Amino acid sequence: EVESPEPGSPLRLASAMRLALLFQAGYWAMGFIRARFGAGSVLLGAALIGMLDIEALTPAKARLARMPGGASLAGLGIAVGIASDTALKLVLALGFGAPEFRRTAAPGLLALLLALVAALLASGAFGWP
């Protein structure tokens, strides 16, 4: 007879604590980047944090949106973070994925990335008409 493993915590407290720590690290990182390098660097920070943990980017940008003139920059930051996250996933799928996975994942990720970039360019967010 095979014994089933003991069930873990139904609340998954350890996972919740790790996620809370990642969110807090995202807040601190975005605050540091903005204070140290100015508002223009927010997009660079969003791209970097987006590659590491896209979920931590959203609350950090929500705080930025409450500042005067920050709503459009926050939205743009989230879009840039999503694009960098998608680009990283595409690179990982192509570089480390099994052939079947590459054939399945790469076209969808590429289409999503191209749609994100096209939407950003069409919005005029970067000064491109």
Order of alpha helices (4+ residues) and beta strands (2+ residues): alpha-alpha-alpha-alpha-alpha
